[in-house]
Amino acid sequence: KPDAKGEKLAFATFLSGTLDHDEDLDNDNYFIATRLLCWQLLHSPRTKITNPNIDVVVMVTPSVSASRRERLKKDGAIVYPVDSLHADWLKKTSHEARWDELMAKLRAWQMTEYSRILLLDGDIILQKPLDDIFTDKGAQITKSLDPASVKNKNAVPKNSPPLPEQYLLGGLGETHNHIHPYPPTWEDGLQKPGYFNAGFFMLHPNPALFDYYNHILQTPDSFDPTYMEQNLLNMVHNWDGPLPWTEISVTWNIARVNDNDLDQGVVSAHDKWWKEPLSGSQRIRDFFHQQRWEMQGWYDALDNVKKE
């Protein structure tokens, strides 16, 4: 079984300021979700990291306010500023305006002080610690394949920068809805076989791969921009190409969770704490809100101690 001894690792999440410029931080749900994720990773007795080699990093784009950065630093996260990443052709395509800054997530591949990074969306709620995900067989650095030997001979666009010799893209599929077995499979419960969700995946930082992504990003109509970086990454890492993504056990993270997922021990849920769960489950709603307010109470108490 692989281990993660001696490696510099990170749990990283991404925050942009496209949604809410209000200085009332207690009403910015995405920001609260980011704080909640960091609190669960850093401080919650049930879910906090025990491996000292794992950092908790929040990538922030230039639009994130100083007050939000300060709050996250006080909370104990490493605030990691990243520059925006844009492509002119994307401005004319149909996508949600709030996703305009999402391409900056690709800058995680420039964070070479880390050997591996689990990149998580801010709206992920933990039930158990995530540390051992680095030992999952789908989360290991692997050799790139020879483009001439793979099924999809057109996987690498002409004039692309060279592919790296090794890479890592460990991901998992996304559930159709809240009606699924545990764990869900491609045959039963997961949608679009071979397509992973970019809200929870493992990567190995590598500037050569960043340059490759950026080349594709700057090439008009090279991918379907409906889901921005998710579609770009799925195109580059499709199973028929030279950099196929590897499967991490879906038991680490399930979107649209149901009560049975919680009972069976899913490690984390990909759901917005402030929205009605798709299953309508009172228990799941209570679980999400319990985490959110436990975090608030924890930080309020800490802030009061510091004032005294």
Backbone bond lengths (Angstrom), bond angles and torsions (degrees), N, CA, C in turn:
res aa  C-N    CA-C-N  psi(-1)  N-CA   C-N-CA  omega(-1)  CA-C   N-CA-C  phi
1 K - - - 1.473 - - 1.533 108.32 -
2 P 1.341 117.85 129.30 1.463 118.83 -179.20 1.530 110.27 -64.04
3 D 1.324 115.87 152.69 1.461 117.15 172.63 1.522 108.64 -125.22
4 A 1.321 116.56 179.33 1.462 120.04 -175.35 1.524 109.79 -125.22
5 K 1.323 116.64 31.45 1.465 120.03 -176.94 1.526 110.29 -73.65
6 G 1.325 115.41 134.78 1.456 119.75 173.93 1.519 114.98 78.75
7 E 1.325 117.33 -8.34 1.465 120.21 178.30 1.515 109.74 -85.97
8 K 1.327 117.18 145.99 1.470 120.05 172.12 1.523 107.42 -90.11
9 L 1.314 115.48 119.90 1.463 121.87 -171.76 1.523 110.07 -123.53
10 A 1.323 116.23 162.77 1.468 119.34 176.81 1.519 111.01 -148.10
11 F 1.336 113.87 144.75 1.456 121.80 159.55 1.525 104.56 -98.79
12 A 1.323 117.37 119.65 1.461 120.39 -177.12 1.520 109.91 -123.57
13 T 1.331 114.93 144.58 1.455 120.21 172.26 1.520 107.51 -130.27
14 F 1.326 115.28 167.48 1.465 121.00 -169.86 1.522 108.42 -122.96
15 L 1.330 116.40 131.89 1.468 120.58 179.80 1.519 108.95 -131.40
16 S 1.333 115.98 127.29 1.464 119.50 173.08 1.521 108.09 -119.34
17 G 1.321 116.38 165.37 1.464 120.25 -176.28 1.506 112.98 -103.26
18 T 1.339 116.95 21.46 1.465 119.29 -174.48 1.524 112.48 -72.54
19 L 1.320 116.92 -18.30 1.464 118.45 -170.27 1.508 113.97 -92.85
20 D 1.316 116.45 -47.29 1.456 119.20 -166.33 1.518 109.54 -141.59
21 H 1.332 115.77 111.44 1.468 119.40 -179.83 1.526 111.17 -98.17
22 D 1.312 116.36 2.68 1.466 120.77 -178.22 1.529 109.85 -64.84
23 E 1.327 116.10 143.44 1.469 119.27 177.88 1.527 112.36 -84.54
24 D 1.330 117.25 -1.31 1.464 119.80 174.92 1.535 107.82 -82.95
25 L 1.332 115.26 89.24 1.467 119.60 -172.37 1.523 112.10 -67.85
26 D 1.337 117.08 -19.66 1.468 119.75 -179.03 1.523 112.44 -77.15
27 N 1.337 117.09 -4.68 1.462 119.49 177.77 1.523 112.85 -115.70
28 D 1.316 117.19 8.35 1.464 121.57 178.07 1.531 107.38 -98.17
29 N 1.338 115.55 97.57 1.470 119.64 -171.12 1.524 113.40 -63.41
30 Y 1.334 117.06 -37.78 1.474 119.00 178.78 1.527 110.63 -65.55
31 F 1.334 115.58 -38.33 1.470 118.70 178.72 1.534 110.31 -67.80
32 I 1.333 116.54 -41.83 1.474 120.00 177.39 1.532 109.62 -60.77
33 A 1.334 116.80 -40.08 1.472 120.19 178.69 1.527 110.63 -61.23
34 T 1.337 117.14 -40.38 1.468 121.05 178.75 1.526 110.19 -64.85
35 R 1.335 116.36 -43.45 1.473 119.92 176.78 1.528 110.63 -61.20
36 L 1.335 115.71 -41.03 1.465 120.55 -178.35 1.529 110.53 -63.69
37 L 1.331 116.62 -44.35 1.465 120.02 178.43 1.531 110.09 -60.29
38 C 1.336 116.74 -46.69 1.472 120.17 -179.36 1.524 110.88 -63.53
39 W 1.328 116.86 -40.89 1.476 120.16 178.96 1.527 110.60 -61.90
40 Q 1.326 115.98 -42.79 1.465 118.42 -179.59 1.532 111.11 -65.12
41 L 1.325 116.91 -36.07 1.469 120.66 -179.69 1.529 112.27 -75.83
42 L 1.338 116.50 -32.94 1.470 120.39 -172.46 1.525 114.52 -99.12
43 H 1.329 117.66 -34.94 1.462 119.51 -164.92 1.524 116.64 -128.55
44 S 1.329 118.31 -30.75 1.469 119.08 -173.88 1.528 110.27 -63.30
45 P 1.343 117.93 127.39 1.470 120.11 -178.19 1.529 113.16 -56.64
46 R 1.328 117.37 -29.60 1.471 120.57 -176.26 1.528 113.13 -79.56
47 T 1.326 116.85 -28.82 1.476 118.52 -166.51 1.524 114.40 -129.40
48 K 1.322 118.42 0.33 1.475 118.17 -171.25 1.528 112.42 -71.67
49 I 1.327 114.75 155.28 1.465 123.56 179.00 1.525 109.75 -63.57
50 T 1.333 116.17 138.89 1.468 119.74 172.97 1.530 111.79 -112.51
51 N 1.330 117.72 -13.11 1.468 121.52 178.54 1.535 108.98 -85.81
52 P 1.352 118.49 114.66 1.470 120.40 -175.97 1.529 113.73 -67.24
53 N 1.341 117.30 -10.96 1.474 120.11 179.21 1.526 113.24 -82.98
54 I 1.336 117.50 -2.75 1.471 119.92 -177.47 1.527 109.70 -101.86
55 D 1.327 116.43 119.47 1.467 121.97 174.06 1.526 110.05 -90.60
56 V 1.335 115.38 156.33 1.465 121.57 171.69 1.527 107.04 -111.31
57 V 1.329 115.33 116.03 1.463 122.12 -170.08 1.527 109.34 -121.46
58 V 1.339 116.18 135.01 1.464 120.49 170.95 1.526 107.65 -113.64
59 M 1.330 116.16 112.02 1.467 120.83 173.98 1.526 107.51 -74.97
60 V 1.331 117.41 126.69 1.470 120.27 -179.32 1.527 109.73 -122.48
61 T 1.323 115.86 135.26 1.464 120.97 176.95 1.530 109.01 -84.52
62 P 1.354 117.69 166.51 1.468 119.85 -176.97 1.528 114.17 -56.62
63 S 1.342 117.85 -23.59 1.469 119.90 -176.20 1.530 113.82 -80.18
64 V 1.327 118.38 -5.22 1.477 120.44 -179.63 1.528 108.80 -77.91
65 S 1.327 116.16 128.44 1.470 121.28 -172.78 1.525 112.23 -67.28
66 A 1.346 114.68 156.26 1.474 120.97 178.16 1.519 110.80 -60.16
67 S 1.344 117.39 -37.30 1.473 120.02 -178.11 1.530 111.02 -63.97
68 R 1.325 116.58 -37.98 1.469 119.91 178.64 1.530 110.50 -68.73
69 R 1.321 116.55 -41.50 1.470 119.72 178.67 1.529 110.47 -61.56
70 E 1.329 115.85 -44.16 1.470 120.16 -178.98 1.522 111.06 -62.69
71 R 1.332 115.91 -42.56 1.464 120.05 -178.82 1.533 110.13 -62.06
72 L 1.314 117.13 -43.77 1.470 120.66 -179.20 1.525 111.34 -65.45
73 K 1.333 116.42 -37.76 1.477 119.60 176.88 1.525 109.95 -64.04
74 K 1.336 116.24 -44.49 1.475 120.27 177.53 1.522 110.62 -59.13
75 D 1.321 116.03 -36.08 1.465 120.80 -179.18 1.531 111.79 -70.06
76 G 1.334 117.22 -15.96 1.464 120.24 177.50 1.515 115.37 108.95
77 A 1.344 117.25 0.27 1.468 120.02 179.54 1.530 110.48 -81.09
78 I 1.322 116.61 156.27 1.467 122.26 169.98 1.526 106.53 -87.77
79 V 1.327 116.86 116.88 1.465 120.83 178.94 1.529 107.78 -89.71
80 Y 1.319 115.82 121.07 1.472 122.21 -169.82 1.529 108.71 -119.29
81 P 1.340 118.42 98.05 1.471 119.66 -178.14 1.532 111.36 -67.77
82 V 1.321 116.51 135.79 1.470 121.65 175.07 1.528 108.83 -128.79
83 D 1.324 115.70 146.07 1.461 120.26 176.64 1.520 109.67 -75.80
84 S 1.329 114.96 154.11 1.465 119.72 175.75 1.525 109.82 -65.08
85 L 1.314 114.74 162.22 1.463 121.06 178.66 1.520 106.56 -138.64
86 H 1.324 116.18 114.97 1.465 119.53 -173.78 1.521 111.07 -127.74
87 A 1.313 115.61 160.44 1.466 122.31 170.07 1.525 106.49 -136.76
88 D 1.328 116.51 128.91 1.471 120.29 -173.84 1.523 112.61 -57.61
89 W 1.335 116.98 -38.31 1.470 118.77 -175.01 1.526 112.14 -65.09
90 L 1.336 117.33 -25.46 1.471 120.10 -178.33 1.524 112.21 -69.44
91 K 1.338 116.66 -25.00 1.474 119.38 -177.19 1.522 111.44 -62.12
92 K 1.319 116.22 -26.37 1.474 120.36 -176.20 1.525 112.31 -91.77
93 T 1.331 117.33 -0.30 1.467 119.46 -175.05 1.524 110.66 -96.41
94 S 1.331 115.32 163.40 1.465 118.51 -178.76 1.527 109.88 -88.67
95 H 1.317 115.37 117.77 1.468 122.27 175.87 1.518 106.74 -162.31
96 E 1.299 116.93 167.02 1.464 119.87 -179.40 1.522 110.17 -72.49
97 A 1.344 116.28 134.00 1.469 120.86 -177.57 1.523 111.53 -56.80
98 R 1.337 116.49 -32.13 1.467 118.93 -177.11 1.531 111.61 -67.41
99 W 1.335 116.66 -11.31 1.461 119.48 -179.60 1.527 112.70 -92.65
100 D 1.345 117.51 1.63 1.464 120.04 -174.60 1.522 113.30 -56.57
101 E 1.320 117.26 -30.64 1.462 119.20 -176.42 1.528 113.07 -96.20
102 L 1.325 116.70 0.26 1.465 119.45 -172.50 1.524 113.82 -63.04
103 M 1.334 117.21 -27.01 1.467 118.67 -178.56 1.528 111.91 -62.42
104 A 1.330 116.94 -21.78 1.473 119.64 178.18 1.530 111.25 -63.88
105 K 1.331 117.53 -16.09 1.471 119.88 174.10 1.528 111.43 -56.93
106 L 1.329 115.73 -29.64 1.467 119.71 -179.19 1.527 111.50 -62.67
107 R 1.325 116.88 -18.39 1.472 119.59 179.07 1.534 111.82 -68.06
108 A 1.313 117.52 -10.01 1.474 119.25 173.10 1.531 110.33 -57.79
109 W 1.337 116.94 -28.66 1.470 119.80 179.42 1.537 111.92 -71.92
110 Q 1.331 116.95 -10.66 1.470 120.45 176.55 1.534 111.70 -92.92
111 M 1.315 117.59 -3.79 1.476 121.75 -175.18 1.531 110.01 -86.09
112 T 1.331 115.69 66.57 1.466 120.64 -168.59 1.528 113.35 -75.79
113 E 1.327 117.91 -2.40 1.471 118.06 172.82 1.530 110.94 -69.16
114 Y 1.334 116.73 -12.37 1.464 121.26 178.04 1.529 110.11 -110.04
115 S 1.325 114.71 142.77 1.463 120.47 176.62 1.530 110.52 -78.18
116 R 1.337 115.59 -44.41 1.467 120.67 177.08 1.523 109.13 -141.40
117 I 1.325 114.93 148.40 1.465 121.83 -179.54 1.525 108.42 -132.85
118 L 1.332 116.57 131.32 1.464 120.49 166.45 1.521 106.19 -92.94
119 L 1.327 116.29 115.75 1.463 121.11 -179.06 1.523 108.37 -98.01
120 L 1.327 115.45 117.68 1.469 121.00 -175.17 1.518 110.08 -119.12
121 D 1.314 116.94 141.35 1.459 120.01 168.81 1.523 109.57 -63.25
122 G 1.330 115.95 155.68 1.461 120.12 -179.40 1.519 113.48 -67.05
123 D 1.342 117.25 -24.00 1.476 120.01 -175.40 1.527 111.09 -93.18
124 I 1.337 115.21 53.64 1.465 120.80 177.52 1.520 108.46 -120.80
125 I 1.327 116.17 131.91 1.462 121.96 -175.46 1.523 108.11 -118.70
126 L 1.318 115.78 128.19 1.465 120.96 -174.71 1.523 112.04 -91.02
127 Q 1.335 115.08 144.83 1.457 121.35 170.79 1.536 109.99 -107.02
128 K 1.351 115.67 -26.48 1.471 122.32 -179.33 1.530 108.17 -144.57
129 P 1.350 118.79 168.31 1.469 119.70 179.09 1.535 112.17 -65.55
130 L 1.334 114.76 152.02 1.466 121.45 -178.43 1.529 113.29 -100.62
131 D 1.342 118.15 -4.57 1.477 121.31 -170.48 1.528 113.97 -46.91
132 D 1.330 117.10 -44.13 1.468 120.41 -170.90 1.522 113.49 -73.36
133 I 1.328 117.34 -2.87 1.469 118.56 179.21 1.528 111.15 -61.39
134 F 1.337 116.63 -25.19 1.468 119.12 -179.46 1.531 111.99 -69.58
135 T 1.340 117.05 -14.01 1.470 120.13 176.80 1.536 112.31 -95.41
136 D 1.334 117.59 -3.10 1.469 120.92 177.98 1.536 109.17 -62.33
137 K 1.318 116.26 138.65 1.474 118.04 -175.85 1.531 112.23 -64.89
138 G 1.323 117.12 -23.27 1.469 120.05 177.57 1.517 113.78 -81.97
139 A 1.346 116.64 -1.23 1.469 121.15 -175.42 1.524 112.23 -108.55
140 Q 1.338 116.87 24.71 1.469 120.60 -176.33 1.532 111.30 -106.81
141 I 1.332 115.17 145.92 1.468 121.09 177.04 1.530 108.34 -64.19
142 T 1.334 115.82 138.01 1.464 119.99 -173.51 1.531 110.65 -136.28
143 K 1.315 117.06 161.46 1.476 121.46 -178.77 1.530 110.23 -78.75
144 S 1.318 115.83 139.59 1.466 120.36 173.23 1.527 109.36 -68.03
145 L 1.333 115.83 152.19 1.468 120.75 178.01 1.534 109.93 -91.12
146 D 1.304 115.73 159.19 1.464 120.72 176.40 1.532 108.26 -73.39
147 P 1.349 118.28 120.72 1.476 119.64 -177.91 1.528 113.12 -55.34
148 A 1.341 116.88 -26.79 1.476 119.57 -179.51 1.523 111.86 -73.05
149 S 1.333 116.86 -17.88 1.473 119.66 -173.37 1.526 112.99 -98.76
150 V 1.333 118.20 -5.77 1.470 119.08 -172.70 1.527 111.29 -93.30
151 K 1.318 114.28 164.31 1.471 121.49 -175.30 1.535 111.36 -63.33
152 N 1.339 115.80 -44.85 1.466 120.07 -177.43 1.531 109.55 -90.99
153 K 1.335 115.89 97.22 1.474 120.59 -175.98 1.536 111.74 -70.67
154 N 1.335 117.04 -16.38 1.471 119.71 -179.78 1.527 111.99 -99.89
155 A 1.329 116.05 16.28 1.470 119.29 -175.42 1.525 111.97 -64.47
156 V 1.330 116.70 -32.04 1.467 120.19 -178.46 1.527 108.45 -103.20
157 P 1.344 117.88 113.32 1.468 120.02 -178.85 1.533 111.38 -62.27
158 K 1.332 115.50 153.37 1.474 120.00 178.36 1.531 110.03 -61.23
159 N 1.321 115.13 149.82 1.480 122.82 177.65 1.523 113.57 63.35
160 S 1.334 117.24 18.81 1.469 119.46 177.93 1.524 109.92 -73.18
161 P 1.337 117.04 152.75 1.465 119.19 170.29 1.533 109.08 -62.50
162 P 1.341 117.91 159.54 1.474 119.52 -178.08 1.528 111.96 -62.71
163 L 1.316 115.24 147.04 1.467 120.39 175.53 1.528 109.18 -73.88
164 P 1.334 117.47 148.89 1.466 119.09 175.43 1.530 110.56 -70.53
165 E 1.322 116.49 159.56 1.472 120.11 179.31 1.520 111.66 -72.77
166 Q 1.341 116.25 -29.06 1.468 119.45 178.05 1.526 109.12 -140.59
167 Y 1.316 115.40 161.85 1.463 120.44 -174.93 1.522 108.13 -162.07
168 L 1.322 114.73 174.22 1.465 121.12 171.95 1.513 108.37 -150.80
169 L 1.309 116.23 124.10 1.457 121.26 166.58 1.525 105.41 -138.58
170 G 1.323 115.92 95.06 1.460 121.78 179.24 1.517 108.83 -102.16
171 G 1.320 116.86 119.21 1.462 119.29 -175.51 1.519 112.01 -136.77
172 L 1.337 114.48 -172.45 1.464 119.59 176.32 1.519 109.80 -148.10
173 G 1.321 114.04 154.82 1.456 119.85 -179.02 1.522 111.60 -73.15
174 E 1.316 115.01 169.77 1.463 120.80 -177.21 1.524 109.96 -113.70
175 T 1.333 116.18 138.83 1.463 119.90 179.92 1.531 110.75 -70.24
176 H 1.321 115.65 148.15 1.473 121.38 174.01 1.525 110.11 -62.28
177 N 1.322 114.79 -48.49 1.466 120.86 -175.13 1.531 108.06 -162.10
178 H 1.338 116.38 -163.95 1.471 119.53 -176.05 1.532 112.92 -81.82
179 I 1.337 116.91 -6.63 1.470 119.40 179.51 1.532 107.53 -95.62
180 H 1.320 116.53 99.44 1.468 121.19 -179.29 1.523 108.83 -158.75
181 P 1.330 117.03 155.23 1.469 120.14 175.46 1.528 109.59 -76.08
182 Y 1.323 116.03 172.72 1.468 120.35 173.62 1.519 109.21 -120.03
183 P 1.326 118.38 125.83 1.471 123.09 -9.37 1.528 110.55 -79.57
184 P 1.331 117.59 151.42 1.464 119.34 176.47 1.529 110.76 -66.45
185 T 1.325 116.53 151.89 1.474 121.91 -179.43 1.528 108.60 -128.30
186 W 1.342 115.94 170.88 1.471 119.56 176.46 1.526 110.22 -62.89
187 E 1.336 116.85 -30.11 1.472 119.92 180.00 1.527 111.36 -77.98
188 D 1.320 116.57 -26.34 1.465 119.78 -173.50 1.527 110.06 -148.90
189 G 1.320 116.12 99.05 1.462 119.46 172.23 1.514 115.75 118.55
190 L 1.346 117.50 -34.55 1.470 119.89 -179.06 1.526 110.25 -96.83
191 Q 1.332 116.00 145.43 1.462 119.85 -178.97 1.530 111.05 -97.92
192 K 1.334 116.26 161.13 1.471 123.45 173.88 1.522 113.16 46.54
193 P 1.312 119.74 75.44 1.468 120.86 179.80 1.532 111.96 -49.32
194 G 1.329 114.88 131.81 1.458 120.35 179.55 1.513 114.53 90.33
195 Y 1.339 116.83 -0.81 1.472 120.75 -177.25 1.528 108.83 -111.60
196 F 1.343 117.20 123.28 1.469 119.42 -177.42 1.529 111.56 -103.63
197 N 1.312 114.79 159.69 1.463 122.07 179.49 1.530 109.01 -91.13
198 A 1.335 117.00 125.76 1.470 120.84 -177.14 1.528 112.19 -81.21
199 G 1.330 117.28 13.65 1.460 120.57 175.87 1.516 113.50 -90.27
200 F 1.352 116.54 -2.75 1.467 120.06 -177.69 1.521 107.50 -162.72
201 F 1.332 117.06 97.15 1.467 118.70 179.24 1.521 110.64 -154.69
202 M 1.320 114.54 160.23 1.465 122.95 -178.13 1.525 109.34 -105.88
203 L 1.347 116.13 139.28 1.457 119.97 179.48 1.522 110.95 -139.65
204 H 1.324 114.88 161.74 1.466 123.64 174.60 1.529 106.46 -114.52
205 P 1.350 118.37 110.50 1.468 119.85 -178.19 1.529 111.41 -56.41
206 N 1.323 115.03 136.68 1.457 120.54 -176.57 1.535 107.86 -162.61
207 P 1.340 118.21 111.80 1.471 120.32 -177.22 1.527 113.05 -59.39
208 A 1.334 117.56 -30.54 1.470 119.97 179.11 1.527 110.44 -64.24
209 L 1.323 116.24 -38.80 1.467 119.34 179.31 1.527 110.13 -72.63
210 F 1.335 117.52 -36.41 1.471 119.74 174.34 1.532 109.81 -58.12
211 D 1.329 117.35 -45.13 1.472 120.73 -179.81 1.531 110.55 -61.71
212 Y 1.321 116.01 -37.56 1.468 120.56 178.93 1.533 110.39 -64.86
213 Y 1.349 116.39 -48.13 1.475 119.78 177.00 1.530 110.60 -57.94
214 N 1.327 115.90 -44.75 1.462 119.92 -174.89 1.530 110.64 -65.89
215 H 1.319 116.55 -34.97 1.470 120.29 175.99 1.536 109.55 -60.71
216 I 1.313 116.51 -44.96 1.470 120.40 179.22 1.530 110.22 -66.89
217 L 1.325 115.72 -41.64 1.469 120.51 179.18 1.531 111.00 -57.55
218 Q 1.324 117.07 -40.07 1.470 120.90 -176.09 1.532 112.62 -83.05
219 T 1.335 117.21 -1.91 1.471 121.10 179.89 1.526 109.14 -95.20
220 P 1.348 118.32 111.03 1.467 120.16 -175.47 1.529 112.65 -54.38
221 D 1.324 114.82 138.67 1.470 123.41 175.31 1.526 113.59 60.11
222 S 1.318 117.14 24.71 1.470 120.03 -178.83 1.526 111.71 -78.75
223 F 1.333 117.26 -17.77 1.469 120.71 177.05 1.520 107.94 -153.21
224 D 1.324 115.88 162.86 1.465 121.95 178.44 1.528 108.31 -77.72
225 P 1.343 118.19 115.50 1.467 119.86 -172.63 1.529 114.89 -83.96
226 T 1.335 117.77 7.46 1.471 118.74 -176.22 1.521 111.29 -53.86
227 Y 1.336 115.84 -43.96 1.466 119.43 178.10 1.524 111.66 -113.87
228 M 1.312 114.93 34.12 1.463 122.69 168.68 1.533 113.91 43.70
229 E 1.350 115.58 -120.88 1.472 119.72 -171.69 1.527 111.54 -64.68
230 Q 1.333 117.77 -26.45 1.467 120.26 179.74 1.530 110.63 -63.70
231 N 1.333 116.52 -43.67 1.467 119.26 -179.96 1.522 111.74 -72.24
232 L 1.328 117.45 -36.36 1.470 119.76 176.86 1.529 110.06 -61.25
233 L 1.330 116.43 -47.64 1.471 120.23 -178.25 1.529 111.49 -65.98
234 N 1.334 116.76 -38.58 1.466 118.99 178.34 1.528 111.45 -66.68
235 M 1.332 116.47 -33.19 1.458 119.08 176.94 1.532 110.64 -66.87
236 V 1.331 117.00 -48.11 1.471 120.80 -177.91 1.528 110.90 -65.24
237 H 1.340 116.26 -38.15 1.468 120.14 -171.93 1.526 112.93 -105.47
238 N 1.340 116.67 27.43 1.473 117.87 -179.12 1.530 109.91 -67.86
239 W 1.319 115.17 155.54 1.464 121.62 -171.02 1.532 113.87 -66.86
240 D 1.329 117.62 -15.64 1.469 119.83 -179.52 1.525 112.68 -97.15
241 G 1.343 117.06 1.88 1.461 120.58 -176.97 1.524 112.48 -104.47
242 P 1.341 117.14 -173.57 1.472 121.05 -175.50 1.530 114.75 -80.01
243 L 1.340 117.26 -9.58 1.473 120.52 -179.50 1.529 110.18 -126.09
244 P 1.343 118.44 55.32 1.474 119.45 -174.14 1.528 112.04 -63.75
245 W 1.334 115.49 139.09 1.472 118.57 177.22 1.524 109.86 -73.01
246 T 1.323 115.13 152.36 1.465 121.30 -179.81 1.523 109.16 -108.11
247 E 1.316 116.06 151.96 1.467 120.12 -175.35 1.522 111.96 -91.32
248 I 1.330 114.83 122.70 1.462 122.55 168.28 1.532 106.22 -86.68
249 S 1.312 117.57 147.84 1.467 119.49 179.36 1.528 110.27 -57.21
250 V 1.330 115.14 130.54 1.465 120.76 -177.78 1.535 111.68 -67.43
251 T 1.334 116.66 -11.39 1.470 119.75 178.01 1.531 111.83 -68.73
252 W 1.339 117.93 -12.18 1.476 120.25 177.04 1.523 111.89 -74.71
253 N 1.333 116.34 -30.26 1.469 118.28 -173.45 1.519 110.15 -161.05
254 I 1.314 116.04 126.05 1.469 121.35 177.75 1.527 108.52 -129.65
255 A 1.329 115.45 133.50 1.461 120.79 172.51 1.527 108.45 -88.65
256 R 1.336 116.10 153.29 1.470 121.48 179.23 1.528 110.18 57.38
257 V 1.315 115.42 54.28 1.471 119.97 -175.52 1.527 111.88 -66.63
258 N 1.328 114.88 155.05 1.464 121.16 172.38 1.538 108.82 -122.65
259 D 1.311 116.61 174.50 1.471 120.67 -176.89 1.529 111.62 -59.28
260 N 1.331 116.33 -37.86 1.460 119.77 -178.69 1.534 111.45 -64.16
261 D 1.339 117.32 -37.04 1.475 119.93 176.49 1.531 110.03 -57.90
262 L 1.341 116.15 -44.37 1.473 119.75 179.24 1.527 110.28 -63.73
263 D 1.338 116.31 -44.88 1.475 120.28 -179.27 1.527 111.36 -61.17
264 Q 1.328 116.51 -38.77 1.468 121.22 -175.68 1.529 111.91 -79.77
265 G 1.335 116.49 -9.01 1.463 118.45 172.49 1.511 116.28 98.29
266 V 1.346 118.67 25.23 1.466 119.08 174.94 1.533 108.68 -52.96
267 V 1.338 116.38 137.60 1.467 119.39 -173.50 1.524 111.22 -74.68
268 S 1.346 117.04 -39.73 1.468 119.15 -178.64 1.519 110.55 -146.88
269 A 1.333 114.30 156.37 1.464 122.17 -179.39 1.523 108.67 -116.40
270 H 1.333 116.25 137.71 1.465 120.67 176.83 1.529 107.48 -102.85
271 D 1.308 115.16 86.84 1.463 121.46 -176.65 1.521 108.73 -151.56
272 K 1.329 116.28 151.59 1.467 120.74 179.89 1.529 109.20 -83.40
273 W 1.330 116.79 122.15 1.473 120.43 -174.48 1.522 111.95 -61.10
274 W 1.345 117.64 -27.84 1.466 120.63 -173.20 1.527 113.06 -90.41
275 K 1.332 117.19 -2.22 1.466 119.44 -179.52 1.519 110.31 -106.45
276 E 1.316 114.91 156.80 1.468 121.02 176.30 1.530 108.68 -62.91
277 P 1.344 119.36 126.58 1.470 119.14 177.44 1.526 110.33 -59.56
278 L 1.318 116.70 144.23 1.464 121.17 -178.15 1.524 110.74 -57.62
279 S 1.330 116.67 -34.10 1.467 120.13 -179.17 1.527 112.14 -73.56
280 G 1.347 116.46 -13.74 1.463 119.94 -175.60 1.518 113.10 72.95
281 S 1.325 117.47 9.72 1.465 121.34 -173.84 1.529 112.07 -71.88
282 Q 1.327 115.33 123.66 1.467 120.80 175.92 1.530 109.94 -63.68
283 R 1.313 115.72 -36.19 1.463 119.56 -178.62 1.537 111.27 -63.41
284 I 1.340 116.22 -43.21 1.471 119.72 179.64 1.523 109.87 -67.58
285 R 1.325 116.67 -42.25 1.470 120.40 177.29 1.522 109.63 -57.53
286 D 1.332 116.19 -46.66 1.472 120.37 -179.77 1.532 111.45 -63.22
287 F 1.327 116.46 -40.04 1.470 120.81 179.57 1.531 110.24 -61.13
288 F 1.339 116.64 -46.68 1.470 120.30 179.94 1.533 110.76 -61.46
289 H 1.334 115.80 -47.30 1.474 119.11 -176.07 1.527 111.58 -69.84
290 Q 1.307 116.11 -32.73 1.469 119.38 177.11 1.529 109.79 -60.46
291 Q 1.347 117.06 -45.00 1.471 120.16 179.43 1.526 110.51 -62.80
292 R 1.329 114.98 -44.96 1.461 119.77 -176.38 1.533 111.43 -60.80
293 W 1.338 117.24 -44.77 1.473 119.56 -175.85 1.518 112.08 -81.76
294 E 1.338 116.42 -26.42 1.468 118.28 173.52 1.533 109.58 -64.38
295 M 1.333 115.66 -41.91 1.469 119.72 175.16 1.526 110.91 -58.42
296 Q 1.329 116.31 -47.06 1.472 120.35 -177.76 1.525 110.64 -59.34
297 G 1.340 115.60 -46.11 1.463 119.56 -179.95 1.519 112.17 -62.94
298 W 1.314 115.94 -38.81 1.468 121.51 -179.58 1.524 110.33 -62.46
299 Y 1.347 116.05 -48.98 1.471 119.94 -178.45 1.526 112.04 -70.56
300 D 1.341 117.07 -37.73 1.473 119.12 178.16 1.520 110.38 -60.46
301 A 1.329 116.25 -42.74 1.468 120.31 179.27 1.526 110.27 -63.46
302 L 1.318 116.40 -42.24 1.468 120.66 -179.73 1.528 110.75 -64.74
303 D 1.336 116.61 -43.66 1.470 120.40 178.96 1.523 110.72 -61.48
304 N 1.340 116.72 -39.04 1.472 120.55 179.83 1.524 111.18 -66.44
305 V 1.327 116.47 -39.81 1.471 120.23 178.40 1.525 109.67 -61.98
306 K 1.336 116.19 -40.67 1.468 119.99 -178.51 1.526 111.70 -67.98
307 K 1.338 116.45 -28.29 1.476 119.88 179.97 1.517 111.42 -74.45
308 E 1.347 116.11 -29.34 1.473 119.32 -172.68 1.522 111.72 -70.89
